Amino acid sequence: MADLSGKTLFITGASRGIGKAIGLRAARDGANVVIAAKTTEPHPKLPGTIYTAAAEIEAAGGRALPVAMDIRHEDQVRSAIDAAVATFGGLDILVNNASAISLTGTLATAMKRFDLMFGVNVRGTFACSQAAIPHLAAAENPHILNLSPPLSLEPRWFAPHCAYTMSKYGMSLCVLGMAEELAPQGIAVNALWPKTAIATAAVAMLGQEPGFERRCRKVEVVADAAYWILTRNSRECTGNFFLDEQVLNAAGVLDLSGYAVDPASDLFPDFFVDPAG
């Protein structure tokens, strides 16, 4: 695949951050982008709504469909997928980007927060994939891309925030299983994860150390990596747990300094990534 011109992408959590950045990169090719997220009114701390994101998508050269939905609810998921297919005539790509996070230990994790993380990260990913698969099966080069980490059973990734880790690994287990299950249909299923921390408004709300943002990369590093994956042959590129840096290097981009918020600062490694790896 040379580009994403005319392709339809359904991106969860695309009103801001990485999801919106992936949509904007696709829009530059003239893609159709479904912005599936909950935010219809401005949040006091998080910028962007499905409508402002849609305006940016269209300004970048794409066609946009903002859909207000909560991926924890099966009926809303299926209605949103149906709306995407009715509007654009089909579905080529599903990006499971929406995520909930709580970096808390076992005793500090309220069950309400536990249910939110599993409802969004695991159930939402599974539900969106389930609803999208029949339509993806009819596409020329269908892809599912989960924004989830490489799988590892090292205890250090579980101890500080067991519930969050389990929920993100649940998304990765969907990749492991669905890639094999859907291979006969030619539907690629891959995972993508940033090697370094990414500067998003949501991350800023976690209350990181002063100057943390300067040690991050911009969202475009993940968007460009996603674009490379989504333009591969779906029958030849599936079942992978990609890191953004690895993908861009493979694409011939060896100097990533332009993605840094502050090229002079040391980059902060992301969760689930061995800095020496």
C-alpha positions in Angstrom: 0.0 0.0 0.0 1.4 3.4 -1.0 -0.8 5.5 1.2 -4.2 5.7 2.9 -6.0 7.7 0.3 -9.7 6.8 0.4 -9.3 4.4 3.3 -11.6 4.6 6.3 -10.1 4.5 9.7 -12.1 4.0 12.9 -10.0 5.4 15.8 -11.2 5.2 19.4 -10.2 8.0 21.8 -9.3 10.2 18.8 -10.5 13.6 20.2 -7.0 14.3 21.4 -3.5 13.0 21.8 -2.1 10.0 20.0 -5.4 9.0 18.5 -6.0 12.4 16.9 -2.4 12.5 15.7 -2.9 9.1 13.9 -6.0 10.5 12.3 -4.3 13.7 11.2 -1.5 11.7 9.5 -4.0 9.6 7.6 -6.0 12.8 6.7 -3.0 14.1 4.8 -3.5 11.3 2.3 -7.2 12.1 2.0 -8.4 9.3 4.3 -11.8 9.1 6.0 -11.4 9.2 9.8 -14.1 8.2 12.3 -13.4 10.0 15.6 -15.0 7.7 18.2 -14.8 9.2 21.7 -16.8 10.4 24.6 -15.9 14.1 24.7 -18.5 16.3 23.1 -18.1 19.3 25.4 -14.7 20.9 26.3 -13.0 19.3 29.4 -11.7 21.8 32.0 -8.3 20.2 31.9 -8.1 18.2 28.6 -8.3 20.1 25.3 -10.3 18.9 22.4 -13.7 17.3 21.5 -14.8 15.0 18.8 -16.0 18.1 16.9 -12.7 20.1 17.1 -10.8 17.0 16.1 -13.1 16.5 13.1 -12.4 20.1 12.0 -8.7 19.5 12.2 -9.0 16.2 10.2 -10.9 18.0 7.5 -8.4 20.9 7.4 -5.6 18.4 7.0 -7.3 17.0 3.8 -9.4 14.2 5.1 -13.1 13.5 5.7 -14.3 13.2 9.3 -17.1 11.6 11.1 -17.3 12.5 14.8 -19.2 9.9 16.8 -20.0 10.3 20.5 -19.7 6.9 22.1 -18.5 5.0 25.2 -16.7 1.8 24.1 -17.7 0.0 27.3 -21.2 -0.3 25.8 -21.7 -2.9 23.1 -24.7 -1.2 21.6 -22.9 2.1 21.2 -19.9 0.3 19.6 -22.0 -1.5 17.0 -24.0 1.7 16.2 -20.8 3.6 15.7 -19.3 1.0 13.4 -22.5 0.8 11.5 -22.5 4.6 11.1 -18.9 4.5 9.8 -19.8 1.9 7.2 -23.0 3.7 6.2 -21.2 7.0 5.8 -18.0 5.9 4.0 -19.1 2.7 2.3 -16.9 0.3 4.3 -14.1 0.0 6.9 -10.4 -0.6 6.3 -8.7 0.1 9.6 -9.5 -0.1 13.3 -7.2 1.7 15.7 -7.9 0.7 19.4 -6.3 3.7 21.0 -8.7 4.6 23.8 -7.3 3.8 27.2 -7.9 4.4 30.9 -5.0 4.7 33.4 -4.5 4.6 37.2 -0.9 4.2 38.3 -1.9 2.9 41.7 -1.0 -0.1 43.8 -3.4 -2.9 44.7 -4.8 -1.3 47.9 -5.0 2.2 46.4 -6.9 1.0 43.3 -10.7 1.5 43.9 -12.7 -1.2 42.2 -14.6 1.5 40.3 -11.2 2.5 38.7 -10.3 -1.1 38.2 -13.6 -1.6 36.3 -13.0 1.5 34.2 -9.6 0.3 33.1 -10.8 -3.1 32.2 -14.0 -1.8 30.6 -12.1 0.6 28.3 -8.8 -1.1 27.8 -9.8 -4.8 27.5 -13.6 -5.0 26.9 -13.6 -1.9 24.7 -10.8 -3.2 22.5 -12.4 -6.6 22.2 -15.9 -5.1 21.5 -14.6 -2.7 18.8 -12.6 -5.5 17.2 -15.6 -7.9 17.3 -17.9 -5.3 15.7 -15.3 -4.3 13.0 -14.1 -7.7 11.9 -17.0 -8.5 9.5 -16.5 -5.2 7.7 -12.7 -5.5 7.7 -13.0 -8.9 6.1 -14.4 -7.2 3.0 -11.5 -4.6 2.8 -8.6 -4.8 0.4 -5.9 -4.3 3.1 -7.5 -4.5 6.5 -5.7 -3.7 9.7 -6.4 -3.7 13.5 -3.8 -1.7 15.5 -3.8 -1.7 19.3 -1.9 0.9 21.2 -0.6 -1.6 23.7 2.8 -2.8 25.0 4.9 -5.8 24.2 4.1 -8.7 26.5 6.4 -9.5 29.4 6.0 -11.4 32.7 8.7 -9.5 34.5 7.3 -8.7 38.0 8.7 -5.1 37.8 6.0 -4.2 35.3 3.3 -5.4 37.6 4.3 -4.4 41.1 3.8 -0.6 41.0 0.4 -0.7 39.2 -0.9 -4.3 38.9 -4.4 -3.4 37.7 -3.2 -1.0 35.0 -0.6 -3.5 33.7 -3.1 -6.3 33.5 -5.5 -4.1 31.6 -2.9 -3.0 29.0 -1.6 -6.5 28.6 -5.2 -7.6 28.0 -5.1 -5.4 24.9 -1.9 -7.0 23.9 -3.3 -10.5 24.4 -6.0 -9.5 21.9 -3.2 -9.0 19.4 -1.6 -12.3 20.2 -4.9 -14.2 19.7 -6.6 -12.3 17.0 -3.6 -12.1 14.7 -3.5 -15.9 14.5 -7.3 -16.2 14.4 -7.8 -13.6 11.6 -4.7 -14.5 9.5 -6.8 -16.7 7.1 -9.0 -13.7 6.3 -6.0 -11.5 5.7 -6.7 -9.1 8.6 -3.6 -7.8 10.2 -3.6 -7.4 13.9 -0.6 -5.6 15.5 0.4 -3.7 18.6 2.3 -0.4 18.7 3.9 1.2 21.8 6.1 4.2 22.3 9.7 3.5 23.4 9.7 6.8 25.3 7.1 8.8 27.2 4.9 10.9 24.9 3.8 14.4 25.7 0.0 14.4 25.9 -2.4 16.3 28.0 -3.6 13.1 29.7 0.0 12.3 30.8 0.5 15.8 32.1 -2.5 15.2 34.4 -0.8 12.3 36.1 1.4 14.8 38.0 4.8 13.8 36.8 8.0 15.3 38.1 8.8 19.0 37.1 10.3 19.2 33.7 8.9 15.7 32.7 7.4 17.0 29.4 10.9 18.1 28.2 12.0 14.4 28.4 9.1 13.3 26.2 8.6 12.9 22.4 5.7 14.4 20.5 2.6 12.5 19.5 3.7 12.6 15.9 6.4 9.9 16.5 3.6 7.4 17.2 1.4 8.6 14.4 4.2 8.2 11.8 5.0 4.8 13.1 1.3 3.8 12.9 1.1 5.1 9.4 4.0 2.9 8.3 2.3 -0.2 9.9 -1.1 0.6 8.4 0.4 0.9 4.9 2.0 -2.6 5.0 0.5 -5.6 3.3 -1.9 -7.0 5.9 -1.1 -10.6 4.9 2.6 -10.1 5.5 2.6 -7.8 8.5 0.7 -9.2 11.5 1.1 -10.5 15.0 3.9 -7.9 15.8 4.5 -6.0 19.0 6.1 -2.9 17.5 7.9 0.0 19.3 7.6 3.3 17.5 11.4 3.8 17.3 11.9 0.4 15.9 9.3 1.0 13.2 10.7 4.3 12.1 14.2 2.9 12.0 13.0 0.2 9.7 11.3 2.9 7.5 14.7 4.5 7.2 14.2 7.3 9.8 17.3 7.1 11.9 17.4 10.6 13.3 14.4 11.0 15.7 15.6 14.2 17.3 12.9 16.2 15.5 10.3 14.3 17.5 11.7 15.3 20.9 10.0 18.1 22.9 13.5 19.2 23.9 16.3 17.6 21.9 18.7 18.6 24.6 17.0 16.6 27.3 17.4 12.9 28.0 14.3 10.9 27.0 12.2 9.2 29.6 11.5 5.5 28.8 7.9 4.5 28.7 6.3 1.9 30.8 7.0 -1.8 29.9 10.1 -0.8 27.9 13.6 -1.8 28.8 15.7 1.4 28.1 18.7 -0.8 27.2 16.6 -3.0 24.9 
